[in-house]
């Protein structure tokens, strides 16, 4: 199957996400180390003889350009997602190590003779501190940039030039007196781990991965740095959601008759409230659009309805609720109601799809109108409705 080209919106979305995660995690770790007055380092005894090469500030700072431009060089959505996930993983793992074992570069930088180099080092001093040492994110990122860019450079000279510059960028971490050799080794191992752990061939997005990333951000920035117990609570809830997605556990919210038990609200309140707020935003944004799509006389689809909107349904309507993350509107529960929990953003398996289609067919053949809905009406209900229609099943009794 040919890869789907990545749009500008996709590229911007992934770049902004990575920039946000990097900014939050990296700066938080830097500030924590500065507050703690960290002085320990990972320098080896012979490293004092490594020369300071002031001109290598150029390849060192070019890492920021690679961080921006690589998102706009890869072509397909799969390549873009692969790059984004690997960078996110490297950033979050490094941030955890930075806050758990903070280090400082062990000796001062010599005087800089060149005016333009001095300007660049002053700029670096504004953006960075002598902490966040091991592993070197510069080195890890260089490996990830090379993996993403090499297949888009088709001539040998250009490929050699790219490899040389990225090697210079990695080496510059030592010769600009930003990192020690053990930091470089740690960054290399981190980059290799991310390349191995995030595999290229995967048809669906890593939803569990993204929830774990956001849980980590709340833990690092909210709990460790800001000492917020609320942030820890949110981080734990998101980690549990990540685990549920990893296990493909559609029943993790224990939704019965359209409602959740109290202990589910206690464990997952931030997650459930987040979906509730998103649903309210969708209701407001699409307030001038029809809320129900009538695919046939007997098959209607859409999002979760409000009590007022539910009045548009016929009295004998059969409700099929696919939304796992929203409680059902009380007015809809008064109809013939059936809940099939499906995880958002994931394609349902064949067995549960067949079960839903069989129930739809049964209700329609009994002369009932079926209202098939998910949370926002964008994906799950549309997918199941298309499957039903593709089977050529007569929707009329």
Protein Blocks (a to p, Z undefined) as FASTA:
>chain_A
ZZddddfklmmmmmmmmmmmmmmmmmmmmmmmmmnopabdcbdfklmmpccdfklmmmmm
mmmmmmmmmmmmpmblmlmmmmmmmmmmmmmmmmmmmmmmgcddfbdcdddfblklmmmm
mmmmmmpccehkbccfklmmmmmmmmmmmmmpmbfklmmmmmmmmmmmmmmmmmnopacf
klmmmmmmmmmmmmmmmcfbdfbdcfklmmmmmmmmmmmmmmmmnopaklmmmmmmmmmm
mmmmmnopaklnopgehiacfklmmmmmmmmmmmmmmmmmmmmmmmmbcfbdcfblmlcc
dddddfklmmmpcfklccddfbfkbccdfklmmmccddddddehiacdfklmmmmmmmmm
mmmmnopacddddfkopmmmmmmmmmmmmnopafbZZ
